[in-house]
Structures are given as structure tokens and as C-alpha cells.
Amino acid sequence: MIYKLLDYLINQLSDVFTGRANLPVTVKISGETSLPPKAQSVFYRVCQEALNNIAKHAEASRVEITFRNKISKATLCVNDNGRGFDTHKLHDHHYGLAMMRERAASIGATLIVNSRPGHGTQLLLSWNKTMEPAGGS
């Protein structure tokens, strides 16, 4: 089942991140429906890049990944309690965020980044399955 593969991959990302950054990650996964391969890839890659950004920039002591896969909607939320940043002062050289937005757009998903200095960051990827089909490759 595709869902179980994504469940496994998200847990693997968190384990690798914990080993590399010496920072524990809480993972919460719920839902039973599968995702098409392209959507699965987008969710995986966005999660991977979010964790990379946390390792490089956040100076966090806590990270939480929540993946909810409902019949009509899939969401991924990655939270950290790090130093945060001013989302209004982003420059063109923030390739990681730009890449995540491009990936989200490729399946008709939305990516919202909430952050402010001193208050951590929350990244939310949301895909409404009934509105935009995600192709096979």
C-alpha cells in the first residue's frame, strides 16, 4: 500500500534527521487512504527539505511532523521551536522554500509557512484530493 510506504519514509526521514542533527522528532501519522505516486513524492520531498532547513537554520530543540491522510485531503505539518524568521523579508536566494512551493504547485497543493523571529516555524502542505488529481509520475 502506498500509504504505508510514505509512513515508513517519513519515519526514516525523522530518524536520519535525529542522527544528523542530534535533535529528536515526534512523528504523528494518521489516515488510511493511499496517495498517487507523484503526490507521495511531493510530500516526501517537502518533508525532507523542511527538515534540512531546520538543521541548517532553526537552532531548534524540538521538531514535530504530523501527516494526516484523509479520503479527500492530505496534510503535512512540520513544526519547530527554533529561532524563526520574518517571512516578509525572504529574498530570492531561499531556494529551499521556492523548491517546496514549486513541488506543491505541481500537484495543485498549497504550501503555507508561518514563522516569526523567536517563535519557531510551521510549514503546512495541504492537498485537496477532490480538486486536483496528481498524475502518475
DRENDO-1510 file (C-alpha; in Angstrom, 1 decimal, always signed):
<recs>
REC; n; res; u; v; w
REC; 1; MET; +0.0; +0.0; +0.0 .
REC; 2; ILE; +1.4; +3.4; -1.0 .
REC; 3; TYR; +0.3; +5.0; +2.4 .
REC; 4; LYS; +2.4; +2.5; +4.4 .
REC; 5; LEU; +5.4; +3.4; +2.2 .
REC; 6; LEU; +5.0; +7.1; +2.8 .
REC; 7; ASP; +4.5; +6.4; +6.5 .
REC; 8; TYR; +7.8; +4.4; +6.5 .
REC; 9; LEU; +9.7; +7.1; +4.5 .
REC; 10; ILE; +8.6; +9.9; +6.8 .
REC; 11; ASN; +9.7; +7.9; +9.8 .
REC; 12; GLN; +13.0; +7.2; +8.0 .
REC; 13; LEU; +13.5; +11.0; +7.4 .
REC; 14; SER; +12.9; +11.7; +11.0 .
REC; 15; ASP; +15.4; +9.0; +12.1 .
REC; 16; VAL; +18.1; +10.3; +9.7 .
REC; 17; PHE; +17.5; +13.9; +10.8 .
REC; 18; THR; +17.7; +12.9; +14.5 .
REC; 19; GLY; +21.0; +11.1; +13.8 .
REC; 20; ARG; +22.4; +14.0; +11.9 .
REC; 21; ALA; +21.2; +17.0; +13.9 .
REC; 22; ASN; +21.0; +15.2; +17.3 .
REC; 23; LEU; +17.5; +16.5; +17.6 .
REC; 24; PRO; +14.6; +14.3; +18.4 .
REC; 25; VAL; +11.5; +14.4; +16.2 .
REC; 26; THR; +8.0; +13.5; +17.2 .
REC; 27; VAL; +6.1; +11.9; +14.3 .
REC; 28; LYS; +2.3; +11.6; +14.2 .
REC; 29; ILE; +0.7; +9.8; +11.2 .
REC; 30; SER; -3.0; +9.1; +10.7 .
REC; 31; GLY; -5.2; +8.1; +7.9 .
REC; 32; GLU; -5.7; +5.0; +5.7 .
REC; 33; THR; -6.1; +6.1; +2.1 .
REC; 34; SER; -3.3; +6.0; -0.4 .
REC; 35; LEU; -1.6; +8.8; -2.4 .
REC; 36; PRO; -0.8; +8.7; -6.1 .
REC; 37; PRO; +3.0; +8.3; -6.7 .
REC; 38; LYS; +3.5; +12.0; -7.7 .
REC; 39; ALA; +1.7; +13.3; -4.6 .
REC; 40; GLN; +3.7; +10.8; -2.4 .
REC; 41; SER; +6.9; +12.1; -3.9 .
REC; 42; VAL; +5.9; +15.8; -3.2 .
REC; 43; PHE; +5.0; +15.1; +0.4 .
REC; 44; TYR; +8.3; +13.2; +0.9 .
REC; 45; ARG; +10.5; +15.9; -0.7 .
REC; 46; VAL; +8.8; +18.8; +1.1 .
REC; 47; CYS; +9.2; +17.0; +4.4 .
REC; 48; GLN; +12.9; +16.3; +3.6 .
REC; 49; GLU; +13.6; +19.9; +2.6 .
REC; 50; ALA; +11.8; +21.2; +5.7 .
REC; 51; LEU; +14.0; +19.0; +7.9 .
REC; 52; ASN; +17.1; +20.2; +6.0 .
REC; 53; ASN; +16.1; +23.8; +6.6 .
REC; 54; ILE; +15.6; +23.1; +10.4 .
REC; 55; ALA; +19.0; +21.5; +10.6 .
REC; 56; LYS; +20.7; +24.4; +8.8 .
REC; 57; HIS; +18.9; +27.4; +10.2 .
REC; 58; ALA; +16.4; +26.9; +13.1 .
REC; 59; GLU; +18.6; +26.2; +16.1 .
REC; 60; ALA; +15.5; +24.3; +17.4 .
REC; 61; SER; +15.3; +21.9; +20.4 .
REC; 62; ARG; +12.0; +20.3; +19.3 .
REC; 63; VAL; +10.5; +19.2; +15.9 .
REC; 64; GLU; +7.2; +17.6; +15.2 .
REC; 65; ILE; +5.9; +16.1; +11.9 .
REC; 66; THR; +2.2; +15.5; +11.5 .
REC; 67; PHE; +0.9; +13.7; +8.4 .
REC; 68; ARG; -2.9; +13.3; +8.0 .
REC; 69; ASN; -4.2; +11.4; +5.1 .
REC; 70; LYS; -8.0; +11.6; +4.8 .
REC; 71; ILE; -10.2; +10.4; +1.9 .
REC; 72; SER; -10.5; +13.9; +0.4 .
REC; 73; LYS; -7.4; +15.7; +1.8 .
REC; 74; ALA; -3.8; +15.1; +2.8 .
REC; 75; THR; -1.8; +17.4; +5.0 .
REC; 76; LEU; +1.8; +17.5; +6.2 .
REC; 77; CYS; +2.7; +19.9; +9.1 .
REC; 78; VAL; +6.3; +20.3; +10.2 .
REC; 79; ASN; +6.8; +22.4; +13.3 .
REC; 80; ASP; +9.9; +23.5; +15.1 .
REC; 81; ASN; +10.5; +25.7; +18.2 .
REC; 82; GLY; +13.6; +27.3; +16.7 .
REC; 83; ARG; +14.6; +30.9; +16.1 .
REC; 84; GLY; +12.1; +31.5; +13.3 .
REC; 85; PHE; +12.3; +34.2; +10.7 .
REC; 86; ASP; +10.4; +37.1; +9.2 .
REC; 87; THR; +8.5; +35.7; +6.3 .
REC; 88; HIS; +8.1; +39.2; +4.8 .
REC; 89; LYS; +11.9; +39.6; +4.5 .
REC; 90; LEU; +12.6; +36.5; +2.4 .
REC; 91; HIS; +14.9; +37.0; -0.5 .
REC; 92; ASP; +15.3; +35.2; -3.8 .
REC; 93; HIS; +18.2; +33.2; -2.5 .
REC; 94; HIS; +15.9; +31.0; -0.4 .
REC; 95; TYR; +15.9; +28.1; -2.9 .
REC; 96; GLY; +14.6; +25.5; -0.4 .
REC; 97; LEU; +11.3; +27.4; +0.1 .
REC; 98; ALA; +11.0; +28.1; -3.6 .
REC; 99; MET; +11.5; +24.5; -4.4 .
REC; 100; MET; +9.0; +23.4; -1.9 .
REC; 101; ARG; +6.4; +25.8; -3.4 .
REC; 102; GLU; +7.1; +24.5; -6.9 .
REC; 103; ARG; +6.7; +20.9; -5.8 .
REC; 104; ALA; +3.4; +21.8; -4.1 .
REC; 105; ALA; +2.1; +23.6; -7.1 .
REC; 106; SER; +3.0; +20.6; -9.3 .
REC; 107; ILE; +0.1; +18.6; -7.7 .
REC; 108; GLY; -2.2; +21.6; -7.0 .
REC; 109; ALA; -1.3; +21.6; -3.3 .
REC; 110; THR; -0.8; +24.7; -1.1 .
REC; 111; LEU; +2.2; +25.4; +1.0 .
REC; 112; ILE; +1.9; +27.8; +3.9 .
REC; 113; VAL; +4.9; +28.9; +6.0 .
REC; 114; ASN; +4.2; +30.6; +9.3 .
REC; 115; SER; +7.1; +32.0; +11.2 .
REC; 116; ARG; +8.3; +34.9; +13.2 .
REC; 117; PRO; +11.6; +35.7; +14.9 .
REC; 118; GLY; +11.9; +33.9; +18.2 .
REC; 119; HIS; +8.8; +31.8; +17.8 .
REC; 120; GLY; +9.7; +28.9; +15.6 .
REC; 121; THR; +8.3; +27.9; +12.2 .
REC; 122; GLN; +5.3; +25.9; +11.0 .
REC; 123; LEU; +5.2; +24.6; +7.5 .
REC; 124; LEU; +1.8; +23.2; +6.2 .
REC; 125; LEU; +1.5; +21.3; +2.9 .
REC; 126; SER; -2.2; +20.7; +2.0 .
REC; 127; TRP; -3.6; +18.8; -0.9 .
REC; 128; ASN; -7.3; +18.6; -1.6 .
REC; 129; LYS; -7.6; +15.3; -3.5 .
REC; 130; THR; -11.0; +16.0; -4.9 .
REC; 131; MET; -9.9; +19.2; -6.6 .
REC; 132; GLU; -6.6; +18.4; -8.3 .
REC; 133; PRO; -5.6; +14.9; -9.5 .
REC; 134; ALA; -1.9; +14.1; -9.1 .
REC; 135; GLY; -0.6; +12.3; -12.2 .
REC; 136; GLY; +1.3; +9.1; -12.1 .
REC; 137; SER; +5.0; +10.0; -12.5 .
</recs>
